[in-house]
């Protein structure tokens, strides 16, 4: 699709200057409209949109500064360059204060004028792209915290809307770094508890010897060092939401105690037999497959069904690659503000590189990547070279078992024959699956002869028929 030529309005009361500018700028590929005075220019600005206005200061009827104000009132993003044979410092300052992009005295250098116009229009394009990205992000930030507009995320948004107003216990499952805590916070913020506490308990990070006293609190004298009463995290969350992160890490004794809280909404602080009743909503998260943990005897079945009234499955980033652009821009805006840098966008080539990467660390890895890129970038745009990391250094190949091969492992010693055999088997099995076991089609997909495919299948044991 051919890009539309920028539309420039030339405003000058000298016919010779208008004709000269129209001829010169038309040769540069611009669409030119001329106005012989300020009133005509003002009328045209009301009816039409211009990418750039080139305007003389002295116009006879109304001043060029009035035209400048009119243009900025009609569209603040319109770029206006002022020119004048009677240039003064006062005029220049006033024009710049009114929003002029630049102020050039007559006679001006033709090359300088052309360069000024090119730079101004480049700035306009960058500003438009930034606004487009910002608008897209605003559409995608459905809950103020969650970014992404893929079908998988849209389903999660709908589910949050449905369950947030209820007291239903929720289990959020997904790989590490997928944003499970943000989803839990979104549920809290969309509920009628939004102005009450949201308490995070990381079940995997609190030492086993401390977790009971941290969660339930304790009474003075309950153990050595308990010099005063301490309120537990459950009591602190009263009337709010408790987020139990990494719940699969809880020990069997703590699972029993938690089951009682989930069932009765009450507990006993350490060192007392007095029950404390709490009004809490429980949202849990895990990166483990709790059904398998239940079968293995590592997680109580009754607790599993209590916390898993509604399950939200969070997809890994590799399964929602359409969200990578908006997520990356979200993090870019965040870290640009924090660092005080004016880094406004990510190049399309850099986005392509990100979308080709599988992100084993999911959104957390993408966030760290963008933060590092902002810190290291010396330009106002993130280029592929700014993405300094494993994306450049590693060449991942995923086999049938999702095994990843890191080329850097060669420094520790590898079995090349084994690696090549596994890769070859993975490609053949994938081709056979795509071809629905039709070897003629599979050989075409792999770019080898049918005879070669049969030999390789026999050698690798892919097809024993």
Secondary structure as UniProt FT lines:
FT   STRAND          7..11
FT   HELIX           15..27
FT   TURN            28..29
FT   STRAND          31..35
FT   HELIX           38..47
FT   STRAND          52..56
FT   HELIX           64..74
FT   TURN            76..77
FT   STRAND          79..84
FT   HELIX           89..97
FT   TURN            98..99
FT   STRAND          102..105
FT   HELIX           110..140
FT   TURN            142..143
FT   HELIX           151..163
FT   TURN            164..165
FT   STRAND          170..173
FT   TURN            176..177
FT   HELIX           180..189
FT   TURN            192..195
FT   STRAND          198..202
FT   TURN            203..205
FT   HELIX           208..216
FT   STRAND          217..218
FT   TURN            220..221
FT   TURN            224..225
FT   STRAND          230..231
FT   HELIX           233..236
FT   TURN            237..239
FT   STRAND          241..245
FT   HELIX           247..249
FT   HELIX           252..264
FT   STRAND          266..268
FT   STRAND          275..277
FT   STRAND          281..286
FT   HELIX           290..295
FT   TURN            296..297
FT   HELIX           301..307
FT   STRAND          310..313
FT   HELIX           317..319
FT   HELIX           321..323
FT   HELIX           324..339
FT   STRAND          345..346
FT   HELIX           348..355
FT   TURN            360..361
FT   HELIX           362..376
FT   STRAND          381..382
FT   HELIX           384..386
FT   HELIX           390..393
FT   TURN            400..401
FT   HELIX           407..412
FT   HELIX           416..434
FT   TURN            435..437
FT   HELIX           439..446
FT   HELIX           450..460
//
